Amino acid sequence: MRRRPPGRKPSPPGAARKGIKSAGEASPPIAARKRSHLRICLEENVTPNSNDFDRWRLLHNALPELDCEKIDTGATWLGRRLELPLLIASMTGGAARGGTLNARLARAAQRHRVAFALGSGRILLEDPRARPSFDVRGLAPDVPLLANLGAVQLNYGVGLDECRRLCQMLRADALVLHLNPMQEAIQPGGDRNFAGLLPKIARVVGGLGLPVVVKEVGCGISAEVARRLVEAGVRHLDVSGRGGTSWPWIEARNGGPPGAEAFAGWGIPTPEALRAVREVRGVETLIAGGGLRGGLDLAKALALGAHLGSFALAFARAAHQSEAALDALVVRIRNELRLAMFGVGAGTVAALRRAPIVQEGAHGR
């Protein structure tokens, strides 16, 4: 993988006043930041120069006793049948360009029967005029659709009522609350008060009436944090570990403080997070986000304990190209996953989750 261009940091796009605003107040600094995020993700190298999934190897089965054509790559999640155990995790929303990409992603999710999580809906709560950028339920009526908010916003004016209102507006099947402390710490004007969030997360989980997924955004979730979340009632976790898009690096490039780029590789690698969190009792859905490049990485993630794999950057870039590029990406992921399942002798995703996987240079699972 090519090295990141050092570049000169651009001027920060500005920092919004935090908290919920009235419907008539627009949020141009937030929209500008989202546009900047999207531009950097689409145009620059925002991932590490190494990937920890390369350190893991599925054990080849020379006698799989399977018909490759009959392998079932499907799964069921949130009461809906998926053709692949895959969640498209969007980075977009709140601007016209993001709305176009969201529409393409939603149509692809519907065509290929995979789940789709929208980008942060905070801007929609502050300015309902942003709704067209997010309103894709009609394009993806038969697949899980997830709304998304930063968990830290529970400390800045967002409560259970706002979470419920967002899910109702988007006709979502579930809500993602994302944890991004390092990103917020580096982001100019970021929301840095993460104190006392756990009881507020518990209140949302207990009162929303929909499943709540708690995820990181690229720095990983440890077993200890997972246990605390489960005790608060959370049953769905996306570890989103190190290996994919580095939001600390993006915020450093986006006007962060001196020294921030040193944290570009901060976090728990996704395979390490999966191995830790899979041992935590009470986790019903374990999602592997962070560094998945295709179906082989997805297969490794499932063997490491995940139920689903989450992809963001690859889908955002494909959506930026065309609908055909999105279709090609899904076909590649499906083919790689099927080949990996055949190679280990797993006829179903459940069987793949029991397949042997070893770390290069180590013995045993």
C-alpha positions in Angstrom: 0.0 0.0 0.0 1.3 3.4 -0.9 2.4 5.7 1.9 0.3 8.6 3.0 1.2 11.9 1.4 2.5 14.1 4.2 0.9 17.2 2.7 0.2 20.5 4.5 -2.7 20.6 6.8 -5.6 22.6 5.4 -7.3 25.3 7.4 -10.0 23.8 9.7 -13.5 24.0 8.3 -14.8 25.6 11.6 -16.4 24.3 14.7 -20.2 24.2 15.3 -21.9 25.2 18.5 -22.8 21.9 20.1 -26.3 20.7 21.1 -29.7 20.6 19.5 -30.8 23.6 17.6 -34.3 24.7 16.5 -35.6 23.5 13.1 -34.9 26.9 11.5 -31.2 27.0 12.4 -28.9 25.5 9.8 -25.5 24.0 10.7 -23.1 25.1 7.9 -19.9 24.3 9.9 -21.1 20.7 10.4 -22.0 20.3 6.8 -18.6 21.8 5.8 -16.8 19.3 8.0 -18.8 16.4 6.6 -17.9 17.5 3.1 -14.3 17.8 4.1 -14.4 14.3 5.6 -15.9 12.8 2.5 -13.4 14.5 0.2 -10.4 13.3 2.2 -11.9 9.7 2.4 -12.5 9.6 -1.4 -9.3 11.3 -2.5 -6.5 10.5 0.0 -5.0 7.4 1.5 -6.7 7.2 4.9 -5.8 3.6 5.9 -2.7 2.2 7.6 0.1 0.8 5.5 -0.4 -2.6 7.0 -3.5 -4.7 7.8 -3.7 -7.1 10.7 -6.0 -9.6 8.9 -2.9 -10.5 6.8 -1.4 -12.0 10.0 -4.2 -14.6 10.1 -4.7 -17.7 8.0 -7.7 -20.0 7.5 -6.7 -23.6 7.5 -7.1 -25.3 4.1 -9.4 -28.3 3.9 -8.3 -30.6 1.1 -11.4 -32.7 1.4 -14.3 -30.2 2.0 -17.1 -32.7 1.2 -19.1 -29.8 -0.3 -20.6 -28.7 -3.6 -19.2 -25.2 -4.0 -22.3 -24.1 -5.9 -24.5 -25.0 -3.0 -22.7 -23.0 -0.3 -25.0 -20.7 1.6 -23.5 -17.3 2.2 -26.7 -15.9 3.8 -27.5 -14.8 7.3 -30.4 -13.4 9.3 -30.2 -10.2 11.2 -32.8 -7.9 12.8 -35.5 -10.3 11.5 -34.4 -9.9 7.9 -32.7 -12.3 5.6 -29.4 -11.2 4.1 -27.7 -12.7 1.1 -24.3 -11.9 2.7 -23.3 -11.3 6.4 -22.4 -7.7 5.4 -23.2 -4.3 6.7 -22.5 -1.2 4.6 -21.4 1.4 7.1 -21.9 4.8 5.5 -19.6 7.8 6.0 -22.1 10.2 4.3 -25.1 12.4 4.9 -26.0 16.0 5.4 -24.8 17.3 2.0 -26.0 16.9 -1.6 -23.0 14.8 -2.5 -23.5 12.6 0.5 -27.2 12.2 -0.4 -26.3 11.0 -3.9 -23.9 8.4 -2.5 -26.5 7.3 0.2 -29.1 6.7 -2.5 -26.6 4.6 -4.5 -25.6 2.7 -1.4 -29.3 2.1 -0.4 -30.2 0.8 -3.9 -27.1 -1.5 -3.8 -28.1 -2.8 -0.4 -31.6 -3.6 -1.6 -30.3 -5.3 -4.8 -27.8 -7.5 -3.0 -29.8 -7.9 0.3 -27.2 -6.6 2.7 -27.7 -4.2 5.7 -27.1 -0.5 5.4 -26.2 2.0 8.2 -26.5 5.7 7.4 -23.9 8.2 8.5 -24.4 10.4 11.6 -27.8 11.9 11.8 -26.9 14.7 14.1 -27.1 17.3 11.3 -30.6 16.0 10.6 -31.7 16.6 14.2 -30.3 20.2 14.0 -31.6 21.0 10.5 -34.5 18.9 9.2 -33.8 20.4 5.7 -31.0 17.8 5.5 -33.6 15.0 5.4 -33.4 14.3 1.7 -29.7 13.3 2.2 -30.8 10.5 4.6 -34.3 9.5 3.4 -33.6 6.2 1.7 -36.0 3.8 3.2 -38.0 3.7 0.0 -34.9 2.6 -1.9 -34.1 -0.2 0.6 -37.5 -1.5 1.9 -36.5 -5.1 2.5 -33.1 -4.8 4.3 -32.0 -3.7 7.7 -31.6 0.1 7.7 -29.8 1.7 10.7 -29.8 5.3 11.9 -26.6 6.6 13.4 -25.6 9.1 16.1 -22.5 9.9 18.0 -22.9 8.6 21.6 -21.2 11.7 22.9 -24.1 13.8 21.7 -26.0 12.3 24.7 -23.8 14.8 26.7 -24.7 17.7 24.3 -28.5 17.9 24.3 -29.5 14.7 22.6 -31.7 12.4 24.6 -34.0 9.5 24.2 -36.7 11.6 22.5 -34.3 12.8 19.8 -33.0 9.2 19.2 -36.5 8.0 18.8 -37.4 10.9 16.5 -34.4 10.2 14.3 -35.3 6.5 14.0 -38.9 7.4 13.2 -37.9 10.0 10.5 -35.7 7.5 8.8 -38.0 4.4 9.4 -34.9 2.7 10.8 -34.8 -0.9 12.1 -32.1 0.0 14.7 -29.9 2.8 16.0 -26.1 2.9 15.9 -24.5 4.9 18.7 -20.9 5.4 17.7 -18.0 5.9 20.1 -15.2 8.1 18.8 -13.3 9.7 21.7 -9.9 10.0 19.9 -11.5 11.5 16.8 -13.4 14.1 18.9 -10.2 14.9 20.9 -8.3 15.7 17.7 -11.2 17.3 15.7 -11.1 21.1 15.9 -14.0 22.1 18.2 -14.7 18.4 18.9 -17.0 17.2 21.6 -14.6 16.0 24.3 -16.9 15.4 27.3 -17.3 11.6 27.4 -17.9 11.6 31.1 -21.0 9.8 32.4 -22.1 8.4 29.0 -22.7 4.8 30.1 -26.0 5.4 32.0 -27.2 7.6 29.2 -26.5 4.8 26.7 -28.4 2.5 29.0 -31.4 4.8 29.0 -31.5 4.8 25.2 -31.1 1.1 25.0 -33.9 0.5 27.6 -36.3 3.0 26.2 -35.9 3.2 22.4 -37.9 0.2 21.5 -35.4 -0.8 18.8 -32.1 -2.6 18.8 -29.1 -0.4 19.6 -25.7 -1.1 18.1 -22.7 0.5 19.8 -19.6 0.8 17.6 -16.3 2.4 17.5 -15.1 4.2 14.4 -11.7 2.6 13.9 -10.0 2.4 17.2 -11.6 -0.8 18.5 -13.5 -2.0 21.6 -11.8 -4.0 24.3 -13.3 -6.8 26.3 -13.6 -4.6 29.4 -15.5 -1.9 27.5 -17.7 -4.6 25.9 -18.6 -6.0 29.4 -19.6 -2.6 30.6 -21.8 -2.0 27.6 -23.4 -5.4 28.0 -24.1 -4.6 31.7 -25.8 -1.4 30.4 -28.1 -3.5 28.2 -26.3 -3.3 24.9 -26.5 -6.6 22.9 -25.0 -5.6 19.5 -21.4 -4.4 19.2 -19.3 -3.4 16.2 -15.7 -3.4 17.3 -14.5 -1.3 14.3 -10.8 -1.7 15.2 -7.6 -0.3 13.8 -6.8 -1.3 10.2 -9.4 0.6 8.2 -10.1 4.4 7.9 -8.1 6.3 10.5 -10.3 9.1 11.8 -7.6 10.5 14.0 -5.4 11.0 10.9 -8.3 12.5 9.0 -8.9 15.0 11.8 -5.2 15.7 12.0 -5.3 16.5 8.3 -8.4 18.5 8.8 -6.8 21.1 11.1 -6.1 19.1 14.2 -3.5 20.2 16.9 0.2 19.8 16.5 1.3 16.2 17.2 -2.1 14.7 16.3 -0.8 12.7 13.3 1.2 10.6 15.7 -2.1 8.9 16.6 -2.9 7.8 13.0 -2.2 4.2 14.1 -4.0 4.4 17.5 -6.3 1.7 18.5 -6.9 -2.1 18.9 -6.5 -4.1 15.7 -9.8 -5.5 14.5 -8.7 -9.2 14.8 -7.5 -8.6 18.4 -10.7 -6.9 19.3 -12.8 -9.7 17.8 -11.0 -12.3 19.8 -11.4 -10.4 23.0 -15.1 -9.4 22.6 -16.3 -12.8 21.4 -15.6 -14.1 24.9 -17.9 -11.6 26.5 -21.2 -13.1 27.5 -24.3 -11.3 26.4 -23.2 -10.1 23.0 -25.8 -11.2 20.6 -24.3 -9.7 17.4 -20.6 -9.1 17.0 -19.8 -7.0 14.0 -16.3 -6.8 12.5 -15.5 -3.3 11.2 -12.1 -1.8 10.5 -9.8 -3.0 7.7 -12.0 -5.5 5.8 -10.9 -5.2 2.2 -12.9 -8.1 0.7 -14.5 -11.5 1.1 -11.4 -13.2 2.4 -11.0 -10.7 5.2 -14.7 -11.1 5.9 -14.2 -14.9 6.1 -11.4 -14.4 8.6 -13.4 -12.0 10.7 -16.3 -14.6 10.9 -13.9 -17.3 11.9 -12.6 -15.0 14.6 -16.0 -14.7 16.0 -18.0 -12.0 14.1 -21.5 -12.5 12.9 -21.3 -9.8 10.3 -18.6 -7.7 8.6 -18.9 -4.0 8.2 -17.4 -2.1 5.2 -17.3 1.7 4.8 -14.5 3.2 2.8 -14.6 0.6 -0.1 -18.3 1.2 -0.5 -18.1 4.9 -0.3 -15.4 4.9 -3.0 -17.4 2.5 -5.2 -20.5 4.6 -4.8 -18.6 7.7 -5.9 -17.7 5.9 -9.1 -21.0 4.3 -10.2 -23.7 1.8 -9.4 -21.9 -0.7 -11.6 -18.8 -0.3 -9.4 -20.9 -1.1 -6.3 -22.3 -4.2 -8.0 -18.8 -5.3 -8.9 -17.6 -4.8 -5.3 -20.4 -6.9 -3.9 -19.9 -9.6 -6.4 -16.2 -9.7 -5.6 -16.8 -9.9 -1.9 -19.4 -12.7 -2.4 -17.1 -14.7 -4.6 -14.1 -14.4 -2.2 -16.3 -15.4 0.7 -17.7 -18.4 -1.1 -14.2 -19.5 -2.1 -12.9 -19.2 1.5 -15.9 -21.1 2.8 -15.3 -23.9 0.3 -11.6 -23.9 1.1 -12.2 -24.5 4.8 -15.1 -26.9 4.2 -17.9 -24.6 5.6 -21.2 -24.8 3.9 -22.8 -22.1 5.9 -21.8 -18.9 7.7 -22.5 -20.7 11.0 -20.0 -23.4 10.1 -17.5 -20.8 9.0 -17.6 -19.2 12.5 -16.4 -22.6 13.8 -13.6 -23.0 11.2 -10.0 -23.2 12.4 -7.9 -20.0 11.9 -4.3 -19.5 13.0 -2.1 -16.6 13.5 1.0 -16.7 11.3 4.0 -17.7 13.4 1.7 -19.1 16.2 0.3 -22.5 17.0 -3.4 -23.2 17.5 -6.3 -20.9 17.3 
